[in-house]
Amino acid sequence: MKYPRLNNQLFIDNRKRFAAQMEPNSIAIFHSNYQYSWNGDAVYKFKQNSDIYWMCGIDQEDSVLVLYPDCPIPEYRECLFLVETNEKIAVWEGYKYPKEDATTTSGIQQIYWNDNYMQKLRPVINMAENVYLPLNENDRANPSSPMKQLDFARQMKDIYPLHNYKRAGIILQRLRSIKNQFELEVMREAVNISKKGFMRILKSTKPGMGEFEIEAELAHEFLSNRGSGFSFEPIVAAGKNACTLHYIDNRDIVKDGDLILVDCGVDYANYISDMTRCLPANGKFSKRQTEIYNATLRVMKQSREKLLPGTMLMEYQKEVEGIMADELIGLGLLTKEDIKNQDPAWPAVKKYFMHGTSHFLGVDVHDSGMRYQPMQVGMAFSCEPGIYVPEEGIGVRIENQILITENGPHDMMDEAGIPIEVEEIEELMKRQV
């Protein structure tokens, strides 16, 4: 791992929170994700399963976490099964957790090698009445890829059909959506690295560059600051490309007069940032670009103030669309008649603002959370309205990270001082070196 070891109290507290939600005499079993093959003997870069990482901080393939708070055998109340390391593995594959480091990272004292771990667990599982298993219950998940969690659930039900099976996902969605102080420290560092990336491209961007070169500048800054890379495929979209919401080709040459939309984030210690900014290729917003940008910014500022405890996400989206409708009328893109005669199932604003405004943030860029329950203190959301005008070749989206607090919404990117005003961006681009 590139990042410094995190305070293991984060993971100790997370396990305590989860265990407190388990029914008596229950065991919970969490697995790492699969390591996927590429071509030949190559494999894709491993990405740890978010749930097991959130619970123990172990960032390694073929890892298993077992929680059984009521187990009569103390050694199995909290334990990890890991790939056994040795000198040969160290030579060929590099670092794998020795038992001492695994304990230091996770706070778990009982560390075992995972050879034949299911045989080792058999008597323990037989003592439990309930088995908690996680699945990828994120609403945005694509279930078409093979999942270790799903395969293991099927295996367990085949071997132990008479146990009561419980969804760990319900507990995890509730708990992971509320960030503790240790998580916020890591997320703030990810935001700070995002700022460095944006400041870098403000100094380097100019007409004639490739979108891919801007992406490379961001990658340089993220990796130089111990990030593991991008938290998602970055969007660097110049001109009309910005009107494609998930444009990730990043292959075109930036032209003089283009407005460039950059939506990116860094993966730092498996926590993410998510930021969207727009910058003019030549350092100066045109009059129309300024109008659309400032309209979007006003919507963002008003929208973030509505991220309050008790707010329902679906109702919030409707409120944001109402704010956006006024701005689109002011830009001459819609009329009051358009709004009056709109289809309630597809409001008129969807022509120029077709996506949602906010999603949960944390270990995943679209993090686990209870979307249909009121917002609570400690939740972190994106706030990312956008206006996309293909006929003018202008697409604007502005995105900050917002933490819900007892005192109202707290903008983590304002806290970091990431430039956002037209005048700030233009002034910084004047100072290109």
N, C-alpha and C positions, 0 to 999 in steps of 0.2 A: 504494500500500500504506500502511495506517495504521501498521504496525509499523516500528521502526527497522531499518536494514539489519543483517543478521546478519554475524558473522565469516565471511568467505568460506573460511576454512580448513576449516570444516565440509564444504563442498561439494568442495573440492580433495581432502580426505582420502577422501570417499565415492567420487569418481571413481577415485582410485588403488586403492581396495579392489576396485572393480568390475573395473577393467582387469586387475588381477592375477589374476582368475579367468577371463579370456577365453582361448580357445585361440589359438595363433599365427596371424597373418595373418587376423584377424577384424575386422569392423566392427560397431558397435552403433549403432542409430538410435532415438531417443526423440522422441515428439511430445507437444505439449500436448493437452489434452482439446478436444473441440468446444465452441464457444459455441452454446448452444441458444436457439432462438427461443421467445418467449412468445406474445403476441398482437399483432396489428398490426405495428408496427415495433419493438416492445420485445423485449429479450432478457433471459434469466435472468442473475443475477450469475455471473460466470465463476469457476470453481473449477479451479485448476491440477491437472494429473495428478500424483499423488503421486510417481511414479518419477522423472519429469524434474525435479521440484522438489527431491527428495532428492539428485539428482545435480548440480544447478547453481544452485538458488536463484532461477531466473527465474520470476516470477509473472505471466505474460502469455500471452494466447492466440496461436495460430499460431506457436509457437516450436518449433525442432527442435534437438536435441543430437546430435552425431555424435562417436563415439569410434572411433579406428582407430590404436591404439598403434604398429603396425608399418608404417604407411603410408610409402612412399618419399617422398611429398610432405609435408614437415613441417607445412604449413599445415592439413592435414586430419587430423592425429593427434588433435586435440581442437578442436572448433569449434562455434559456435552460429549458427543462422540465425534471424533475427528480422524482424518486420514493420518495414518502413522508416518512420521517422518524419520529419515535416517540419512546417513552420509551419501548414499547413492542417489536418493531422491533430491537431496540438496544440490548435488552436482548437475543433474540433468534438468530439474524443474525449478530450482531455486528455493526460496523460503517457504516453509510450511510451519504452522504453529506448533512449537513444542508445548508440552503441557503447561509449563510455567508461564509462557507468554499468553496462552489461552486464558489462564486464570487471571492474569493481570489485565487483559483486555476486557473480559466479560464479568469478572467478579465471581465466577463460578469455581468452586473448589474441586469438584469431582469431574475429572477429565479422563475419558477412556478412548482407546483406538476403536475405530468403527468396523473392524473386521468381524463379521458374524454378529453385528449388534442386535439384530432381531432375536437371535437365540438368547443373547444376554438379557433382553427385555421381556422374554416370554413369561417368566414367573411374576414379573412386576405387573405386566398388563393383565394377567389373570386375576390379580388382586383388585384391580380397579373396576368400578361399576360403569363409569362413563369415560369416553375417549373424545377429547377435543382435537379436531383436525382443522387446519387452515386450508382454504381454497382462495383463489384469486377472485374475490367478490366485488372488485371494483366495477362500477357500472360501465366504465369505458373499456373494460378488458375485452380482448379478442381471444375467444376460447379455442381457436383453431390450432394453436401451437401445442405440442406436447408439454404437459406440466407434471413435474415430480409430485406435487401435492395431490393432484387428481389420481395419478397412478398409484400412489401410496394409499390413498383412501380406499380405492377399489381392492387393493391387496389386503388391507386390514379387514374390510368387511367380508372378504372371502375366508380369511383365516379365523377371524373372531366375529362370527355373525350374530352372536347373542349379546354383545355389549350394546350399551346405549351410546350413540354417536351424537356429538354436539358440534355446532358451528363455532369455531374460534373466530371466524371473520366478523361476527356480530360484535363480539367484545373488542376486537382489534380496531374496527371502524370507529367505535366510540372512543377508545383510548388514544389511538394514534392521531385523531383530529385535534386533541388538546395538547399543545406543546408545553413542555416544562422548561425550566431555566437553562438546562444543559443543551437541549435541542435548539433553543433560540440563539445561544452563543454560536453554535455551528452554522445556523442559517444566516446569522449576521456576517460571519466570515465569508460565506458564499456570496452574499450581496456585495460585500466589499471587493471581492475579486471581480464580480460583474462590473462594478464601477471602473476598475482598472482597465478592463477590456474595452469599455465604451470610451474612456478617455484616450486610449491608444488609437482607436479608429477615428476619433475626432481630429487627431493630429495627422493621420496618415491618408485619409480618404481624399481622393481627387478624381476628376473625370479621366477616363482612360484605364482606370483600374478594373480588374475583374471582380465580380461579386465573390469569387473564390479567394481572391487575395484578401479581401476584408475578412472573410471567414478565417483565413490563415492567421491574420493579425490577432483576432480574438482567441484562437487556439493557442497561439504563442503565450499570450498573457495568462490564460487559464492554466495551462500546464506549468508555466514558470512560477505560479503561485500555489503549487501542490494540488491543483485540481486533478481529478481523474480524467477530465475531458469535458465535453458538452453534456449537459443533463438531458438533452434531446437533440434531434437533428436540427441544426441552426437554420434559420431563415434569413437570407441576405437577398432582398428583393428590390431591385432598382426599377423606377418608373412603373409601367403597367404590371410588372411581375408582382408588385405588392398587392394587387387585387386578387391574386390566387392565395387563399388563406394559408395553405400548407405548402407553399413553394419552397422546395429544398434542393433544387438543382444547383442553384448558386453558380451558374455557368456563364452568364452574360457579361458584357463589358458595360461599365457605368458610363453614361453619356452626360455631357454638360447640360445642366438643367434638370436632371433626374432628382427625384426625392427617393431616398433609400430607406426602406423599412428593415430593421434588424431585430429579430426576435430570437433570443438566445438565453442560455443559462449555463452555469457551471455545476458540475457534480463535485462536491467537496465533502469527503468523508461520508459519502452516500447520502448526504443531504443536498438539496438542490436550490438554485436560484432560478428565477424566471423573469426576464426583463424584456420589454420592447421599447425601442426608441426609433425615431426617424431623424435623418440628417440629410442636408442638401449636398449633392455631389460637389458643387462648386463653392460651397461655404455660405451661400446666401439663398434663403427661402424666397421663392417668387411670391407675388401678392396673393395668388390663388392658393398656393401651398400653405402660406401663412394662415389664410382664412380657414382652411380645412383642418390644419394642425391645431390651431387655437380652439376651434369648435370641439374637436376631439378631446383636447386637454380640459376644457370646461366640463365636459361630460365626465371625464375621469375623476376630476376633483369633487364634483357633486356626488358621483356614485360612491366613492370611497367613504364619504361621510354617512352613508346609509348602511355601512357594514357594522351593525350594532348587535349586541346581545338580544336575542328574541326574534331577529329578522329571519324570515323564511326565504330561502334562496330563489324559489320560483316567483314569489311575489316581488322580490327585489329586482329580478330581471325585468318584470313588467314596468316597475318604476323607472328603471334605467332607460327603457325604450321610450317612455314618455318624455324624459329629459332629452333624449336623442332626437325625438320628433321635432321639438322646438328648434334645435340646432340645424337640422336638415332643411326646415322651412327657411330659416335665416340664410342658409347657403344657396337657396334657390333650387334645391334638389327635389323638394317636395312642396306641396301646397296644403293649405288648411283643408281644401276639398278632398285631397288624397287621404288625409287622416280621417275625415268625416265618413268617407265611403269605404274605408279599409275593411278587409276580411279579418275578423277578430282572431281567426286561427292562423293567419299569416299577416301580421301588421305591416303597414306600408314601409316602416323603417327597415324591414328586412331586405329591401332592395339594396340598401347601402350599408347596413349593419346586420349581418346575418348570423352571427355567432353569439354565444353566451358571454357574460361579462366577468364572471368569477368562477374559480375552481379552488379546491383545497390544495395546499402546498405542504411539503415536508420531505419525507424520504423519497417519495415519487413526485414527479412534476404534476401529475393529476393524482393527488394523494388520497388515501382512504379517508372517508368522512361520511357522516349521516346527512345526506343531501336533503332529506325530506323532514328533518327536524330543525328546530330553531337554532340559530347560531349561538355560540357560547364564548365566554371569555377564554382566551388561550388558543382559539382557532386562527389559522393563517390562510389568507385568500389572495389570489391574484385579483387585480382590478384592471381590465383591459378592453375598454370600448374601442371601436374602430369605425372609420368611414372609408369606404372603398368606391371609387368613381372610375370605372374602367374607361368610360368615354373621354375622360380627361387625363387618363394615365397616371392617376394619383391614388395611392392607398396609404392610409395613416392608421396606425394602431399605437397606443401608448399604454404601457403596462408597468404597474408597481406592485410590490408585495405589501399586504396590509395585515397587521396583527390586531385582533379584536381584544380590547382591554376594558377594564371597568370604567375607564375615563374616556371611552370612545375609541375610534379607529386610530391605530398608530401606523404611519407609513414608514416601513423599514428602509425604503430607498430614498425618501426625503431625509431620514436620519443619517444615511450614508453620504448624502450630498451629491447624488447622481444628477447631473444637469438634465433639465426637462423643459425649460422655457426657451422659446425661439431665440431670444436675445443672448441667453447663456451659450447656446449651441453655436450660434454665429460667431460670438466673440472668441470662443475656444478654437474654432476652426480657422480664425484669422492668424492664430499663433502657430501654425504648422511649421515644423522644423524638419 
